[in-house]
Protein backbone atom coordinates (compact mmCIF):
# COMPACT_ATOMS: atom_id res chain seq x y z
CA UNK A 1 0.00 0.00 0.00
CA UNK A 2 2.87 2.35 0.81
CA UNK A 3 4.28 1.76 -2.70
CA UNK A 4 0.96 2.77 -4.25
CA UNK A 5 0.87 5.97 -2.16
CA UNK A 6 4.45 6.76 -3.19
CA UNK A 7 3.66 6.19 -6.87
CA UNK A 8 0.58 8.40 -6.58
CA UNK A 9 2.62 11.18 -4.98
CA UNK A 10 5.28 10.90 -7.68
CA UNK A 11 2.60 11.00 -10.38
CA UNK A 12 1.01 14.10 -8.82
CA UNK A 13 4.41 15.77 -8.45
CA UNK A 14 5.31 15.07 -12.07
CA UNK A 15 1.99 16.56 -13.14
CA UNK A 16 2.72 19.73 -11.17
CA UNK A 17 6.29 19.96 -12.47
CA UNK A 18 5.06 19.69 -16.07
CA UNK A 19 2.27 22.24 -15.49
CA UNK A 20 3.98 24.87 -17.71
CA UNK A 21 3.87 22.36 -20.60
CA UNK A 22 0.16 21.61 -20.17
CA UNK A 23 -2.22 23.01 -22.81
CA UNK A 24 -5.99 23.42 -22.94
CA UNK A 25 -6.31 20.39 -25.26
CA UNK A 26 -5.09 18.19 -22.38
CA UNK A 27 -8.47 18.86 -20.72
CA UNK A 28 -10.74 18.36 -23.75
CA UNK A 29 -12.13 15.21 -25.33
CA UNK A 30 -14.52 15.57 -28.25
CA UNK A 31 -16.77 12.99 -29.84
CA UNK A 32 -18.88 11.33 -27.14
CA UNK A 33 -21.91 12.50 -29.10
CA UNK A 34 -20.88 10.11 -31.91
CA UNK A 35 -22.22 6.54 -31.59
CA UNK A 36 -19.62 3.77 -31.44
CA UNK A 37 -19.50 1.14 -34.19
CA UNK A 38 -21.58 -1.83 -33.00
CA UNK A 39 -21.23 -3.88 -36.19
CA UNK A 40 -19.01 -6.51 -34.56
CA UNK A 41 -19.41 -9.99 -33.03
CA UNK A 42 -20.68 -8.57 -29.75
CA UNK A 43 -22.92 -5.81 -31.09
CA UNK A 44 -21.46 -3.24 -28.71
CA UNK A 45 -18.86 -0.49 -28.60
CA UNK A 46 -17.14 1.24 -25.70
CA UNK A 47 -15.67 4.71 -26.16
CA UNK A 48 -13.40 5.18 -23.16
CA UNK A 49 -12.32 8.57 -21.88
CA UNK A 50 -9.60 7.91 -19.35
CA UNK A 51 -6.16 9.36 -18.75
CA UNK A 52 -4.89 7.71 -21.96
CA UNK A 53 -7.33 9.74 -24.09
CA UNK A 54 -7.58 12.81 -21.86
CA UNK A 55 -4.26 13.61 -20.10
CA UNK A 56 -5.93 16.29 -17.95
CA UNK A 57 -7.53 13.47 -15.91
CA UNK A 58 -4.12 12.54 -14.50
CA UNK A 59 -4.33 12.28 -10.68
CA UNK A 60 -8.00 13.38 -10.62
CA UNK A 61 -9.45 9.94 -9.88
CA UNK A 62 -12.27 10.05 -12.44
CA UNK A 63 -12.96 8.88 -15.99
CA UNK A 64 -15.95 7.95 -18.12
CA UNK A 65 -17.10 5.96 -21.12
CA UNK A 66 -19.89 5.90 -23.66
CA UNK A 67 -21.39 2.47 -24.35
CA UNK A 68 -23.40 1.75 -27.49
CA UNK A 69 -25.42 -1.43 -27.97
CA UNK A 70 -27.07 -2.76 -31.11
CA UNK A 71 -30.27 -4.73 -30.46
CA UNK A 72 -29.21 -7.75 -28.35
CA UNK A 73 -25.64 -6.38 -28.20
CA UNK A 74 -23.48 -7.46 -25.28
CA UNK A 75 -20.75 -5.85 -23.21
CA UNK A 76 -19.33 -9.22 -22.11
CA UNK A 77 -18.42 -10.22 -18.57
CA UNK A 78 -15.48 -8.09 -17.45
CA UNK A 79 -14.04 -6.40 -14.41
CA UNK A 80 -12.47 -3.05 -13.56
CA UNK A 81 -9.71 -3.78 -11.05
CA UNK A 82 -9.15 -0.13 -10.10
CA UNK A 83 -12.60 1.52 -10.04
CA UNK A 84 -16.25 1.44 -9.11
CA UNK A 85 -18.56 2.13 -12.07
CA UNK A 86 -21.73 4.25 -11.97
CA UNK A 87 -23.73 3.28 -15.07
CA UNK A 88 -26.47 5.54 -16.52
CA UNK A 89 -28.76 4.24 -19.27
CA UNK A 90 -29.90 7.04 -21.59
CA UNK A 91 -31.78 5.07 -24.27
CA UNK A 92 -33.05 1.53 -24.65
CA UNK A 93 -33.44 -1.35 -22.20
CA UNK A 94 -30.59 -3.38 -20.75
CA UNK A 95 -30.22 -6.41 -18.51
CA UNK A 96 -27.20 -5.80 -16.27
CA UNK A 97 -25.56 -7.61 -13.40
CA UNK A 98 -22.52 -8.46 -11.36
CA UNK A 99 -21.29 -11.48 -9.42
CA UNK A 100 -19.86 -11.19 -5.92
CA UNK A 101 -16.34 -12.33 -5.07
CA UNK A 102 -15.80 -15.81 -3.69
CA UNK A 103 -17.59 -16.18 -0.33
CA UNK A 104 -15.56 -16.95 2.79
CA UNK A 105 -17.83 -19.92 3.49
CA UNK A 106 -16.94 -22.74 1.09
CA UNK A 107 -20.55 -24.00 1.26
CA UNK A 108 -21.89 -20.78 -0.25
CA UNK A 109 -21.87 -19.70 -3.89
CA UNK A 110 -21.06 -16.42 -5.54
CA UNK A 111 -24.19 -14.27 -5.60
CA UNK A 112 -25.54 -12.69 -8.80
CA UNK A 113 -27.19 -9.25 -8.63
CA UNK A 114 -29.18 -8.25 -11.74
CA UNK A 115 -31.68 -5.65 -12.89
CA UNK A 116 -33.50 -4.63 -16.04
CA UNK A 117 -32.72 -0.98 -16.74
CA UNK A 118 -34.83 1.53 -18.62
CA UNK A 119 -33.78 4.99 -19.83
CA UNK A 120 -32.85 7.18 -16.86
CA UNK A 121 -31.91 4.29 -14.55
CA UNK A 122 -28.54 4.15 -12.79
CA UNK A 123 -26.84 0.94 -11.64
CA UNK A 124 -23.59 0.74 -9.67
CA UNK A 125 -20.95 -1.93 -10.24
CA UNK A 126 -18.58 -2.13 -7.25
CA UNK A 127 -14.84 -2.15 -7.90
CA UNK A 128 -13.57 -5.59 -8.84
CA UNK A 129 -16.59 -7.90 -9.38
CA UNK A 130 -17.26 -9.43 -12.79
CA UNK A 131 -20.16 -7.63 -14.47
CA UNK A 132 -21.96 -7.36 -17.83
CA UNK A 133 -24.64 -5.49 -19.78
CA UNK A 134 -26.83 -6.83 -22.62
CA UNK A 135 -29.40 -5.01 -24.72
CA UNK A 136 -32.69 -6.85 -24.33
CA UNK A 137 -34.59 -4.45 -26.57
CA UNK A 138 -35.23 -4.26 -30.30
CA UNK A 139 -33.70 -0.79 -30.59
CA UNK A 140 -30.20 0.58 -29.99
CA UNK A 141 -29.23 1.41 -26.42
CA UNK A 142 -26.86 4.14 -25.20
CA UNK A 143 -25.29 4.43 -21.77
CA UNK A 144 -22.61 6.43 -20.00
CA UNK A 145 -20.40 5.13 -17.22
CA UNK A 146 -18.47 7.13 -14.66
CA UNK A 147 -15.46 5.56 -12.94
CA UNK A 148 -13.72 6.35 -9.66
CA UNK A 149 -10.27 6.26 -11.25
CA UNK A 150 -8.51 8.05 -14.10
CA UNK A 151 -7.45 4.57 -15.26
CA UNK A 152 -10.01 1.97 -14.16
CA UNK A 153 -8.50 -0.85 -16.20
CA UNK A 154 -10.58 -3.57 -17.80
CA UNK A 155 -10.19 -7.34 -17.93
CA UNK A 156 -12.63 -9.06 -20.29
CA UNK A 157 -12.98 -12.54 -18.82
CA UNK A 158 -13.27 -14.64 -22.00
CA UNK A 159 -10.42 -12.74 -23.67
CA UNK A 160 -8.14 -13.13 -20.66
CA UNK A 161 -8.89 -16.81 -20.10
CA UNK A 162 -9.15 -18.11 -23.67
CA UNK A 163 -7.43 -15.46 -25.79
CA UNK A 164 -4.22 -14.73 -23.87
CA UNK A 165 -0.84 -14.68 -25.62
CA UNK A 166 0.75 -17.04 -24.95
CA UNK A 167 -2.19 -19.32 -24.31
CA UNK A 168 -2.90 -20.71 -20.86
CA UNK A 169 -2.08 -24.42 -20.83
CA UNK A 170 -5.30 -26.19 -21.95
CA UNK A 171 -4.85 -28.83 -19.23
CA UNK A 172 -5.09 -26.07 -16.60
CA UNK A 173 -8.31 -24.71 -18.10
CA UNK A 174 -9.84 -28.16 -18.69
CA UNK A 175 -9.35 -28.99 -15.03
CA UNK A 176 -10.49 -25.56 -13.81
CA UNK A 177 -13.70 -25.66 -15.89
CA UNK A 178 -14.12 -29.43 -15.50
CA UNK A 179 -14.56 -30.03 -19.23
CA UNK A 180 -12.76 -32.06 -21.87
CA UNK A 181 -9.56 -30.58 -23.29
CA UNK A 182 -11.04 -30.46 -26.82
CA UNK A 183 -13.59 -27.88 -25.60
CA UNK A 184 -10.75 -25.68 -24.33
CA UNK A 185 -8.86 -26.17 -27.60
CA UNK A 186 -11.98 -25.02 -29.48
CA UNK A 187 -12.44 -21.96 -27.27
CA UNK A 188 -8.77 -20.97 -27.52
CA UNK A 189 -8.96 -21.20 -31.33
CA UNK A 190 -11.73 -18.56 -31.49
CA UNK A 191 -11.12 -14.90 -32.27
CA UNK A 192 -11.61 -12.90 -29.07
CA UNK A 193 -12.32 -9.25 -29.97
CA UNK A 194 -11.25 -6.50 -27.62
CA UNK A 195 -14.55 -4.80 -26.85
CA UNK A 196 -13.15 -2.09 -24.60
C-alpha positions, 0 to 999 in steps of 0.5 A: 500500500505504501508503494501505491501511495508513493507512486501516486505522490510521484505522479502528482508531483510530475503533473505539477512539475510539467504544469507549464507544458500543459495546454488546454487540449489536455483537458478536452475530449470531443466525440462522445456524441458520436455513436460507437461502431456496433457492427461486430461480433458482440454488437457493442462499442465502448468509447473510453475517456480515461487518462490515456485519451484525456491527459488532464484526468491525470491524478484526478481519480475520475474517468468515463465511457460511452457504451453503445449497444445494437439490439441484443448487443453485449458488453461481455463479462469483465471487471475493472480492477481499479474503479467502481462504475456508476452506469447511466442508461440514456436510451433503450433497455438493458439487462445488467448484473454483477457477481460477488467475489468468492464467499468466505464460506466454502458451502456458499456460492457467488451471488448474482445481482441483476436488474432490467434498466430503462432509460434514466436508470442508474446501476452501480458496479462495485470495484472488482466484481465481474459484471456485464450489460446486454441489450434486451430491446429491439432498438439501440441502447446508449449508456454512460459510465463514470469511474472512480479512477482516471485509469479503471483498467478492464479485464474481459474474462473470456479474452483473458482466459481463452485469448491470452498470448501465450495461451494458458495451458489447456490442461489447466483450463480443462481442469479448472472448468471441468470439461474435456480438453477439446472444448478448451482447444476449441475456445482458444482457437476462437477470435476474441475481440477487444470490446473495450 
